[in-house]
Amino acid sequence: MQKIVFLYKKIYFCAIYFAFMITDLKYLQQMTGNDSTMMKEMIELFLHQVAEMRADIELLVENKNWMELSRLAHKIKSSALVMGIGQMADDMKELELLAKAGKNIEQYPDYIARFNTMTDLTAVELSAYLDSSGR
């Protein structure tokens, strides 16, 4: 009976996990012609860049450098679209436009908090993908 309960919990967790995945790699697959080596390289590059972007975005807000924040948000948006992270892309598009205009500055920390949360979750998903495909 314990094995059945454990199996049920594992299946339930997997169903919940896949129902709420943040990434959708269909565009990346299409863009690379489903070349797994190229996909892995692009995912690894994205994960590396995201770590740098997280530090940069915090610094730009701290220094109130809105134009550079707008440019970085644009760059993040493009990378997020490639990885199929629609919510991140949408948020970064909004932040890009707000920062470019210097408007609603009090909302920037909310965008950055969501970005940080999404990058944490995305890193888990993409790392799991890399591990399952023989990193």
Protein Blocks (a to p, Z undefined) as FASTA:
>chain_A
ZZmmmmmmmmmmmmmmmmmcfbdcklmmmmnoopaklmmmmmmmmmmmmmmmmmmmmmmm
mnopaklmmmmmmmmmmmmmmnopaklmmmmmmmmmmmmnopaklmmmmmmmmmmmmmmm
mmmmmmmmmmmnoZZ
